[in-house]
């Protein structure tokens, strides 16, 4: 079993948005190549902020699961990285 470690939660919180990123790409933009998609993210900030927001849904699910399983330290690590990603999403939407 996985021990209740904060660093494990940080790792999960960092990894899941990348899975969300690929899921978002496959769901909405699979008709174009990855290079074109990355260029699109650089050009259209609304797509970038939408992609980040969708990617964070997986963190929310993992956060709920960890707290329901009483793995509070893992949940704290996931929450910390979710806040960082959310701040990046806000910065992309407002400043880029």
ZICORJO-V103339 format. One record per residue. RES is the residue in three letters. PHI is phi as a letter, one per 30 degrees, with the letter a starting at -180 (999 if undefined). PSI is psi in whole degrees, -180 to 180 (NA if undefined). OMEGA is omega in whole degrees, -180 to 180 (NA if undefined). Layout:
BEGIN
res | phi | psi | omega
RES | PHI | PSI | OMEGA
RES | PHI | PSI | OMEGA
END
This chain:
BEGIN
res | phi | psi | omega
UNK | 999 | 156 | 180
UNK | d | 129 | 178
UNK | d | 158 | -177
UNK | d | 82 | -177
UNK | c | 135 | 179
UNK | d | -43 | -176
UNK | d | -33 | 176
UNK | d | -39 | 176
UNK | d | -39 | 177
UNK | d | -43 | 179
UNK | d | -46 | 178
UNK | d | -45 | -179
UNK | d | -28 | 176
UNK | d | -35 | -174
UNK | d | -40 | -174
UNK | d | -39 | 177
UNK | d | -28 | 176
UNK | d | -38 | 174
UNK | d | -39 | 176
UNK | d | -37 | 177
UNK | d | -48 | 180
UNK | d | -36 | 176
UNK | d | -42 | 178
UNK | d | -43 | 179
UNK | d | -48 | -179
UNK | d | -36 | -177
UNK | d | -47 | -172
UNK | c | -29 | -169
UNK | b | 27 | -179
UNK | d | -15 | -180
UNK | d | -11 | 177
UNK | c | 162 | 180
UNK | d | 164 | -179
UNK | d | -40 | 179
UNK | d | -43 | 178
UNK | d | -39 | 179
UNK | d | -44 | 179
UNK | d | -37 | 175
UNK | d | -40 | 178
UNK | d | -40 | 178
UNK | d | -37 | 179
UNK | d | -30 | -177
UNK | d | -40 | -176
UNK | c | 100 | -175
UNK | d | -25 | 178
UNK | d | -36 | 177
UNK | d | -39 | 179
UNK | d | -47 | -179
UNK | d | -34 | 176
UNK | d | -41 | 179
UNK | d | -42 | 179
UNK | d | -42 | 180
UNK | d | -45 | 178
UNK | d | -38 | 179
UNK | d | -32 | -178
UNK | d | -13 | 178
UNK | d | -39 | 178
UNK | d | -37 | 177
UNK | d | -39 | 178
UNK | d | -42 | 179
UNK | d | -43 | 179
UNK | d | -36 | 178
UNK | d | -47 | 178
UNK | d | -44 | -179
UNK | d | -42 | -179
UNK | d | -39 | 179
UNK | d | -34 | 177
UNK | d | -32 | 178
UNK | d | 6 | 180
UNK | h | 39 | 173
UNK | c | 72 | -171
UNK | d | -39 | -180
UNK | d | -39 | 175
UNK | d | -43 | 178
UNK | d | -38 | 178
UNK | d | -40 | 178
UNK | d | -43 | 177
UNK | d | -43 | 180
UNK | d | -42 | 179
UNK | e | -49 | -179
UNK | d | -31 | 177
UNK | d | -40 | 178
UNK | d | -42 | 179
UNK | d | -48 | 178
UNK | d | -39 | 179
UNK | d | -40 | 177
UNK | d | -37 | 176
UNK | d | -42 | 179
UNK | d | -43 | 179
UNK | d | -43 | 179
UNK | d | -41 | 179
UNK | d | -40 | -177
UNK | d | -40 | -174
UNK | d | -37 | -168
UNK | c | -14 | -179
UNK | c | NA | NA
END
